[in-house]
Amino acid sequence: MEKHTLLASATEFLRTSPSNCISSAIAISQAVQGMRIFDNPVLVYGRADDPMFKELKQPSVIGEHFVLPTQWLPQAKTVISIFLPFSETVKRGNQRDMDWPSPEWLHGRIEGQACIRQLCERLQAELAHAGYESIAPSLTAGFWSQTEVGSNPLHSETAFTSNYSERHVAYVCGHGTFGLSKGLITSKGVCGRFGSIITDAELKPDVRAYHDIYGYCSQCGECVRNCPVGAITLDKGKDHALCSQFLDATASRFKPRYGCGKCQVGVPCESRIPIPDGLSQSSQK
C-alpha cells in the first residue's frame, strides 16, 4: 500500500462526511449550522518498534501503564498518526469570549472526536481491504484506565488516564513538539485533534525533524495569558489538575459538552510552527 492512498482517503472523508459538518439538528446555535469542523488532515508514519516508544513508559513521561504499539498489535510495523487541524471558523469562534468555550469549540471537541473515530474506522477498512490488520487504540475499551485525579469528575479525562497518549505518539512519529500548554505543535499548528492507527502494513516512516521535546515552542507566553484560570506558567508549564477543574466547570455549564482550548487560539503556534529555525517539517510522501 502507498502512503498517499491513505492520505487521499482521509482527505476525501473529511470533504464529504456529514460527521465533519454540524447539522441543524445538533447545532448549539443557529450560527454554527453547517460549520465545517476540520480542515485537511496531516498524516505521519512512525516505526512501531521505535525505541522512543519505550521511553514513554518512564514515570517522568507517561508511566508504565503506557501500552506500546507492539503490545496492541504484536506484528505491528507502522504507527499512522493523524492530525486534524480545526477550521478557521472553529478557531475564530473560540476567540470571541476568552472566559468560556464557544459553541464552535464545544462542537469541535465533542462532535470532532466522533468524526475522528469514524475517520479511523474508514482508514482501517482501507487497510483491511489491502490485506492488512490494524487497531485504533482510542476506539478500544483498553484506551482508558482508572485514575485518582478528580473526586467527582464530570468528564472522562479527569476520571481516567489514557494508556496510549495520542499527542506523545504523534511526537514520536514526527508530527512536532510540545508547547508550554502541553499541546503538540505540528506543521499546521497546535489547534486541532489527533488520532492514530497501528498496523502490520510496512510503510516508510517519516523523519523526526527535531531533537528537543519543546523545540517548536517559542516560550512567548501567549498561552499563559490566554488561560482563563491561570493553569499555565512560564516557569512551571501546565497545571493539569487546575485545567481539569475548569473542564469540570465547563462540563457542568455546557452539558453534555465540555472543553476550553483558549491556550490553542490567538497564539503564534495556532496554525503553524512559530520558530522552525531551519528545522525541516515532516514530509507528506
ZIRAMO-V470872 format. One record per pair of residues at least 4 apart in sequence whose ideal C-beta (glycine too) atoms are under 6 Angstrom apart, sorted by sequence separation. I is the first residue (numbers start at 1). GAP is how many residues later the second one is. If there is no record, write none. Layout:
i = <I:I>
gap = <GAP:GAP>
//
This chain:
i = <1:4:13:46:59:62:67:70:86:88:101:107:108:156:178:179:227:250:22:27:56:67:86:101:127:138:153:170:185:210:227:265:269:14:27:56:70:96:137:153:178:179:232:268:57:69:127:183:251:94:150:176:177:224:231:250:24:57:93:149:176:223:22:56:69:124:176:224:93:94:175:231:247:231:22:147:221:229:90:147:170:21:53:89:120:144:145:20:167:229:20:90:145:48:48:86:117:14:170:137:169:48:166:11:48:48:166:10:48:185:174:45:46:177:174:228:45:178:7:177:178:226:227:44:177:226:177:179:43:177:176:223:41:42:181:41:180:223:222:38:39:39:220:36:181:180:35:182:218:180:181:216:218:136:73:72:134:135:72:134:132:133:132:132:210:209:32:37:209:32:127:191:29:123:190:28:37:120:206:116:120:37:116:190:191:65:189:112:183:189:181:189:189:185:22:158:81:185:81:179:81:83:155:79:81:150:154:187:20:19:67:155:67:154:65:154:19:91:62:83:85:155:86:13:86:85:84:174:13:83:84:83:56:82:81:6:9:80:53:79:52:78:50:76:77:78:76:73:75:77:78:46:72:46:1:44:69:99:44:44:42:110:106:101:109:106:106:105:105:45:47:101:46:101:45:45:44:98:94:95:94:95:91:1:3:44:3>
gap = <4:4:4:4:4:4:4:4:4:4:4:4:4:4:4:4:4:4:5:5:5:5:5:5:5:5:5:5:5:5:5:5:5:6:6:6:6:6:6:6:6:6:6:6:7:7:7:7:7:8:8:8:8:8:8:8:9:9:9:9:9:9:10:10:10:10:10:10:11:11:11:11:11:12:13:13:13:13:14:14:14:15:15:15:16:16:16:17:17:17:18:18:18:21:22:22:22:24:24:27:27:28:28:29:29:30:30:31:31:31:32:33:33:33:34:34:35:35:36:36:36:36:36:37:37:37:38:38:39:39:40:40:41:41:42:43:43:44:45:46:46:48:48:51:51:52:54:56:56:57:57:57:57:61:62:63:63:63:65:65:67:67:68:69:69:70:71:71:71:72:72:73:74:74:74:75:75:75:76:77:77:78:79:79:79:80:80:81:81:81:82:82:83:84:85:86:88:88:89:90:92:92:92:94:94:94:94:94:95:96:96:96:97:97:98:98:99:100:103:103:103:103:105:106:106:107:108:108:109:109:109:111:112:113:115:117:117:117:119:119:120:121:122:122:123:123:124:125:125:125:125:126:126:127:129:129:129:129:130:131:146:147:148:149:150:151:153:154:156:158:158:158:159:159:160:161:162:164:167:170:171:171:174:200:200:238:282>
//
